[in-house]
Amino acid sequence: MQGTIFGYTEGQIAQFGLTFGVGAFILYMLFIVLNLARESKAGKFGTFILFLVLSFGMLGFLAKNVIKWVLGL
């Protein structure tokens, strides 16, 4: 089997890295936003706004994966 690593194709490894690697990066960024809210003493409403604004782009990535899963693509 040429072109495979541990029985996985390059495409499968790339998909795994994209899904779990970017997912782990998103969790790390959420931790950074939470730490920023704590250090700035933003309060509950300020923390909500920080998460809303700074995490809005992550929602698109998650929504794309959910839509692909629902449609079975």
N, C-alpha and C positions, 0 to 999 in steps of 0.2 A: 504494500500500500504506500505508494509514493505520494507525497503531498499532504500527509496527515501527521499530526503530533498527538501521541497517546490515543490514537483512534478518532481524533476530532479533526475536521477540516479547518482550513484557515477562516472560512466564513463563520463557522460555529464558534470558534475562539473569539473572533472579532465581535460577534453578537453578545457573547457572554461578557466580554470586557466592557462593551458599551452599556449593557443593562446593569450589571452589578458594579462596575467601576464608577460610572456616572452616578448611580444610585448612592454609592458610598460617599462620593464627593458632595452630593446634595445634602446628605445627612451632616457632613462636616460643615457645610456652609450654614445650615440651620443652627448648629452649635455656635458658630461664629456670631450669627445674628442674636442669639440668646445671650451670649457673653457681652456683646455690644450693648444690649438693652440693660443688662445688669450693671455694667460699669458706668453707664450714663444715667442710671437711676431714672429710667424713662417712665416708670409706673405702668399700670395695666393698659391704659389706653395707648400710651406711647409704644409699649412693647407690641401691641396689636398692630399699630400702624407700621412699625419697623418690619414685622413679619409680613404684613400685607404687601408693602412696597418692595422690599428687598427679595421676597420669595416668589413674586409674581411670575418671573421667568421660569422658575423651576416647575410651576404648575403646568406649563405648556409641555414640557418633557414628560411629566407624569401622565397628562391627559392623552398624549400621543400613544403611550404604551397601553393605557386602559382601552382606548378606542380600537387599537390593533387587536387586543385580546378579545374584546366584545365581538368584533367583526370576524374574528378567526383568521386574520391575515398572518 
